[in-house]
Amino acid sequence: MTDELFLPFDEHPDRDRRRRRHAVEDQPRDPRRKKKKKKKRGRGRSWMALLLSVIMLGCLGGIGYFGYDKISSYFITPDYTTAAASAEVQIEIKPHAQGLDMAKTLKAADVIKSEKAFVEAWDANPKAKTIQAGFYRLRVQLSGADAILMLLDPRNRIVKGITIPEGKISLEIFDILSKGLDIPVADFVAAAKDPIALGVPDWWFNRKDKKPSAKGTKGAIDGFLFPATYEFPPNVTAKSALQIMVQKFLDVTTKMGFVDTVQADRGISPYEALVAASIAQAESVFEKDMAPVARVLYNRVYTGDFPCNCLQIDSAVNYWMRLSGKLPKDSNDIVQSEQHNKKDPYNTFDFSGMPLGPISNPGEAALKGAMDPPKNDYMFFMTIDSKGTMGWAKTWSQHLTNIHKACSNGILSGGSCNQ
């Protein structure tokens, strides 16, 4: 019993294979069988494997190189080593530009190798935030840090700074620009003939009072040349310089909401308010007086409480004299024939309402004054001393008191002081 149970384990599998092999070997060979040649398979496969390996290694190497180059750019900032004698280039830094904005401009001109290099230099240099808008002479292929230093150096800034004071008329402005930019006055006069081409929207010349505007006249551009300090770009022309000033006017009035406010609160056209601002600018010595002067102008023209709704101001007389090629006069020297000149389209002694157009180029304070004047019922104003102090009056008798003060202080003389 025991032998039967363990019999299968006594027969090792290798023994059976050896027996079969010996059995085959012991059989006699058939002489008709030809000896088969063994094929050499290994050599062809080895060459193919080698070739594929080389190709694979090349591909992996290329992928590795470009992958490394790509990855390394995230860790290694591409930057130039400053070339001492590299070519010069002129670039413009736009207003309100920050580090990345500047970097894009510089990268496009090949001043820097990468935006990242400049931004890192910008963040590392606290003075970088003081870089001003304007035009600069730089060199190409600078390091980010050196580009910052060149922008901070005032010697690299191309400056044609010209200040236009408040209250100047267009002819005076043309003279200032001509001297500062070395452009003939005639070029400015020619360019100013078409304010629309300079950027003034046509609707600005509309009037709610149905009176004619200065559009198409010699003084049409006045009011729209905003007084400020300008840094004009190199190679600026007369037309482009005036366009820059007009755009400044539009920017300022848009920011303060001038157009909407005067239409909604004053009930007049923006052009009429601009005329009022130009007169307030011409008649006032101090900014604090500009809004009250604008109120007097509105009271005279729009309330119906002043004779013929006429402004009766000498500054408009002087404006027409200047446009006509004459020298302006002091109020003491202006005669009645000049005040009542019927050929003067800016005549405010015989013609009702606001004059034909602005008589100066007002600044921001005058514009704000015309936009939001104080509420009062004053009908008269005048300068009563050499300091520029303004006297206000509601009635003619009160105004006479101010006239006498002006005469006592030497501001007025002649017939005016005999009233």
C-alpha positions in Angstrom: 0.0 0.0 0.0 2.7 2.4 0.9 4.6 1.7 -2.3 1.6 2.5 -4.5 1.0 5.8 -2.8 4.6 7.1 -3.3 5.2 5.6 -6.7 4.5 8.9 -8.7 7.1 10.7 -6.7 9.7 8.2 -7.5 9.6 9.0 -11.3 11.6 12.3 -11.8 10.5 14.2 -14.9 14.1 14.6 -16.2 14.5 10.9 -16.4 11.6 10.6 -18.9 13.2 13.3 -21.1 16.6 11.6 -21.1 15.0 8.3 -22.0 13.2 9.8 -25.0 16.4 11.5 -26.2 18.4 8.2 -26.0 15.6 6.4 -27.8 15.8 8.7 -30.7 19.6 8.6 -30.8 19.6 4.8 -30.9 17.4 4.7 -34.1 19.3 4.2 -37.3 19.7 7.3 -39.6 18.0 7.4 -42.9 20.6 7.9 -45.6 18.1 9.8 -47.7 17.8 12.6 -45.3 19.9 15.6 -46.1 21.7 17.5 -43.5 20.0 20.8 -43.0 22.2 23.9 -42.8 21.6 26.1 -39.8 20.7 29.6 -40.7 22.7 32.4 -39.3 20.1 34.7 -37.9 21.8 36.7 -35.1 24.1 38.9 -37.3 21.4 40.8 -39.3 19.3 41.4 -36.2 22.3 42.8 -34.4 23.1 45.4 -37.0 19.4 46.5 -37.1 19.3 46.8 -33.4 22.5 48.8 -33.4 21.2 51.2 -36.0 17.9 51.7 -34.1 19.8 52.3 -30.9 21.9 55.0 -32.6 18.8 56.7 -34.0 17.0 56.5 -30.7 20.0 57.9 -28.8 20.2 60.8 -31.3 16.5 61.6 -30.9 16.7 61.4 -27.1 19.8 63.6 -27.2 18.0 66.2 -29.4 15.0 66.1 -27.2 17.2 66.4 -24.2 19.0 69.4 -25.6 16.0 71.3 -26.6 14.2 70.3 -23.4 17.1 71.5 -21.4 17.2 74.7 -23.3 13.5 75.3 -22.8 13.6 74.3 -19.1 16.7 76.3 -18.4 15.1 79.5 -19.8 12.7 79.3 -16.8 15.6 79.3 -14.4 18.3 81.2 -16.3 17.2 84.7 -17.4 18.3 85.5 -21.0 20.3 88.7 -20.7 22.9 90.6 -22.7 26.3 91.4 -21.5 26.6 95.2 -22.2 28.5 96.0 -25.3 30.5 99.2 -24.8 30.2 100.4 -28.4 26.8 99.1 -29.5 24.6 101.0 -31.9 22.4 103.8 -30.7 18.6 103.6 -30.9 15.8 106.0 -30.0 12.8 104.8 -28.0 9.7 106.3 -26.4 8.5 105.5 -22.9 4.8 106.1 -22.9 3.0 107.9 -20.1 2.1 105.7 -17.1 4.3 102.9 -18.4 5.4 100.3 -15.8 8.2 97.8 -15.8 6.7 95.3 -18.1 5.4 98.0 -20.5 8.9 99.4 -20.8 10.3 95.9 -21.2 8.1 95.2 -24.2 9.2 98.5 -25.9 12.9 97.8 -25.2 12.7 94.2 -26.3 11.1 95.2 -29.7 14.1 97.6 -30.3 16.7 94.9 -29.2 17.8 97.1 -26.3 17.4 94.1 -24.0 17.5 90.4 -24.7 14.4 89.4 -22.7 11.5 91.2 -20.9 12.3 89.1 -17.9 15.8 90.5 -17.6 14.5 94.0 -17.5 11.6 93.3 -15.1 14.0 91.7 -12.7 16.3 94.7 -12.9 13.3 97.0 -12.5 12.3 95.1 -9.3 15.8 95.2 -7.9 16.3 99.0 -8.5 14.0 101.2 -6.3 14.8 104.2 -8.5 13.4 102.5 -11.6 9.9 103.7 -10.7 11.0 107.3 -11.2 11.7 106.8 -14.9 9.7 109.4 -16.7 7.7 109.2 -19.9 9.4 110.6 -23.0 12.0 109.9 -25.6 15.4 108.4 -24.9 18.7 107.7 -26.7 19.8 104.2 -25.7 22.1 101.5 -27.0 21.1 98.1 -28.4 21.9 94.8 -26.6 22.2 96.1 -23.1 21.8 94.1 -19.9 18.5 94.7 -18.1 20.3 96.5 -15.3 22.2 98.8 -17.6 19.1 99.6 -19.6 17.6 100.8 -16.3 20.6 103.0 -15.6 20.5 104.6 -19.0 16.8 105.4 -18.6 17.6 107.0 -15.2 20.4 109.2 -16.6 18.9 112.6 -17.6 21.6 113.0 -20.3 19.9 110.2 -22.3 16.5 111.9 -22.3 15.6 113.8 -25.5 13.9 116.9 -24.0 12.1 119.6 -25.9 10.1 121.0 -23.0 8.0 124.0 -23.7 5.7 125.7 -21.2 2.5 127.3 -22.5 1.1 129.7 -19.8 -2.6 130.0 -19.1 -4.5 132.8 -20.9 -2.4 133.1 -24.0 -4.1 133.4 -27.4 -3.2 131.2 -30.3 -0.9 133.8 -32.0 1.2 134.1 -28.8 1.3 130.3 -28.5 2.5 130.0 -32.1 5.3 132.3 -31.4 6.4 130.4 -28.3 6.2 127.1 -30.2 8.1 128.5 -33.1 11.0 129.6 -30.9 11.1 126.4 -29.0 10.8 124.0 -31.9 12.5 126.0 -34.6 9.4 125.8 -36.8 8.1 128.9 -38.7 5.1 130.7 -37.2 3.5 130.5 -40.7 3.4 126.7 -40.3 1.3 126.9 -37.1 -1.0 129.5 -38.6 -1.6 127.2 -41.6 -2.2 124.2 -39.5 -4.6 126.0 -37.1 -7.0 126.9 -40.0 -8.6 123.5 -39.6 -9.3 122.7 -36.0 -11.2 119.5 -37.0 -8.1 118.1 -38.6 -6.2 118.8 -35.4 -8.6 116.6 -33.5 -11.3 119.1 -32.3 -14.7 117.2 -32.6 -17.0 119.2 -34.9 -19.8 119.2 -32.3 -17.7 121.4 -30.0 -18.6 124.4 -32.1 -22.3 123.9 -31.6 -24.1 126.6 -29.6 -27.4 126.3 -27.7 -28.0 130.0 -28.1 -28.1 129.6 -31.9 -25.4 132.3 -32.3 -22.5 131.7 -34.7 -19.3 130.2 -33.5 -15.7 131.0 -34.4 -15.5 127.9 -36.6 -13.9 128.8 -39.9 -12.5 132.1 -38.6 -8.9 133.1 -37.7 -9.4 132.4 -34.0 -11.2 129.1 -34.4 -8.4 127.1 -32.6 -8.5 129.4 -29.5 -9.8 127.7 -26.4 -8.6 124.2 -27.5 -4.8 124.7 -27.0 -4.5 123.6 -23.4 -1.9 125.4 -21.4 0.7 123.1 -19.9 4.4 122.0 -20.1 4.9 119.8 -23.1 7.8 117.5 -24.1 7.3 117.3 -27.8 8.8 114.3 -29.6 11.8 114.7 -32.0 10.9 115.7 -35.5 7.6 117.2 -34.4 5.7 119.2 -37.0 3.5 122.3 -36.5 0.4 120.2 -37.1 1.4 117.3 -34.7 2.4 119.8 -32.0 -1.0 121.4 -32.1 -2.7 118.0 -32.2 -0.9 117.1 -29.0 -2.2 120.3 -27.3 -5.7 119.7 -28.6 -5.6 116.1 -27.3 -4.5 117.4 -23.9 -7.5 119.7 -23.8 -9.8 116.8 -24.7 -8.2 114.6 -22.0 -8.6 117.3 -19.3 -12.1 118.2 -20.1 -13.1 114.5 -20.3 -11.6 113.7 -17.0 -13.4 116.6 -15.2 -16.7 115.8 -16.9 -16.9 119.3 -18.4 -19.2 118.6 -21.3 -21.9 116.6 -19.4 -21.8 119.0 -16.4 -22.3 122.3 -18.2 -25.1 120.8 -20.3 -26.9 119.3 -17.3 -26.2 121.9 -14.6 -25.7 125.1 -16.6 -28.2 124.3 -19.4 -25.8 125.7 -22.0 -23.5 124.2 -24.7 -20.0 123.2 -23.8 -18.8 125.8 -26.3 -20.5 128.7 -24.5 -19.0 127.5 -21.2 -15.6 127.3 -22.9 -16.0 130.9 -24.0 -16.9 131.9 -20.4 -13.8 130.0 -19.1 -11.6 131.9 -21.6 -13.0 135.3 -20.4 -12.6 134.3 -16.7 -9.0 133.4 -17.4 -8.3 136.7 -19.1 -10.1 138.8 -16.5 -8.8 137.2 -13.3 -5.4 137.5 -11.5 -6.1 134.8 -9.0 -7.5 131.3 -9.6 -10.0 131.8 -6.7 -11.7 134.6 -8.7 -12.3 132.6 -11.9 -15.4 130.8 -10.8 -17.1 134.0 -9.4 -16.2 135.8 -12.7 -17.9 133.0 -14.6 -21.0 133.4 -12.5 -21.1 137.2 -13.3 -20.8 136.4 -17.0 -23.7 133.9 -16.8 -25.8 136.4 -14.8 -25.3 139.1 -17.4 -26.1 136.9 -20.4 -28.7 134.3 -19.3 -30.8 135.9 -16.6 -32.3 138.8 -18.6 -31.4 141.2 -15.7 -28.5 143.0 -17.5 -28.9 145.6 -20.3 -29.2 143.9 -23.7 -27.8 140.7 -22.1 -24.4 142.1 -23.2 -21.1 141.2 -21.4 -19.5 144.6 -21.9 -15.9 143.5 -21.3 -12.7 145.1 -22.6 -10.8 141.8 -22.8 -12.8 140.8 -25.8 -11.9 144.2 -27.4 -8.2 143.5 -26.9 -8.6 140.0 -28.3 -10.0 141.3 -31.6 -7.2 143.9 -31.8 -4.6 141.1 -31.5 -6.2 139.0 -34.2 -6.2 142.1 -36.4 -2.5 142.6 -35.9 -2.8 145.5 -33.4 -1.3 145.8 -29.9 -3.7 145.4 -27.0 -4.5 148.3 -24.8 -5.0 149.0 -21.1 -8.7 149.5 -20.2 -7.9 153.2 -19.5 -6.8 153.6 -23.1 -9.7 151.8 -24.9 -12.0 154.3 -26.5 -15.8 154.0 -27.1 -15.4 153.6 -30.8 -13.3 150.5 -30.2 -15.8 149.1 -27.7 -18.7 149.7 -30.1 -16.9 148.6 -33.3 -19.7 147.0 -35.4 -17.1 145.2 -37.5 -15.7 143.5 -34.5 -17.3 140.0 -34.3 -16.3 139.8 -30.7 -18.1 143.1 -29.8 -19.7 142.5 -26.4 -21.0 146.1 -25.9 -23.6 145.9 -28.7 -24.0 142.2 -29.4 -25.9 140.1 -26.8 -24.7 136.7 -25.4 -21.3 135.1 -25.3 -18.9 136.4 -28.0 -18.1 134.5 -31.2 -15.6 132.2 -29.5 -13.0 131.8 -26.8 -10.7 134.9 -26.3 -7.9 132.9 -24.6 -6.8 129.4 -23.9 -8.0 128.7 -20.3 -6.4 126.4 -17.8 -8.0 123.8 -15.6 -9.0 126.3 -12.8 -10.9 128.5 -15.3 -12.6 125.5 -16.9 -13.7 124.2 -13.5 -14.9 127.7 -12.6 -17.1 127.9 -15.7 -18.3 124.4 -15.1 -19.3 124.9 -11.4 -19.6 128.7 -10.5 -20.9 129.8 -7.1 -24.5 130.8 -6.8 -24.9 134.6 -6.4 -26.5 137.5 -8.1 -23.4 139.7 -8.7 -23.5 141.6 -12.0 -20.2 143.5 -11.8 -16.6 142.7 -11.1 -13.3 144.7 -11.4 -9.7 144.8 -10.2 -9.5 147.4 -7.4 -5.8 147.4 -6.5 -2.3 146.6 -7.8 -2.4 143.2 -6.0 -5.2 142.0 -8.3 -7.9 142.1 -5.6 -11.3 141.8 -7.2 -14.3 143.9 -6.2 -17.9 142.5 -6.6 -21.2 144.3 -6.9 -24.8 143.6 -7.5 -25.9 147.1 -8.5 -24.5 150.0 -10.4 -24.1 152.1 -7.3 -22.1 149.4 -5.6 -20.0 149.1 -8.7 -19.3 152.9 -8.6 -17.9 152.4 -5.2 -15.4 149.8 -6.5 -14.6 152.2 -9.4 -13.6 154.9 -6.9 -11.5 152.4 -5.0 -9.7 151.5 -8.2 -9.2 155.2 -9.0 -7.8 155.8 -5.6 -5.3 152.9 -6.0 -4.2 154.1 -9.4 -5.8 151.2 -11.3 -8.2 153.5 -13.2 -7.7 157.0 -14.4 -9.3 159.6 -16.8 -13.0 159.7 -17.5 -13.8 156.5 -15.6 -12.8 158.3 -12.4 -15.1 161.2 -13.0 -18.3 159.2 -12.7 
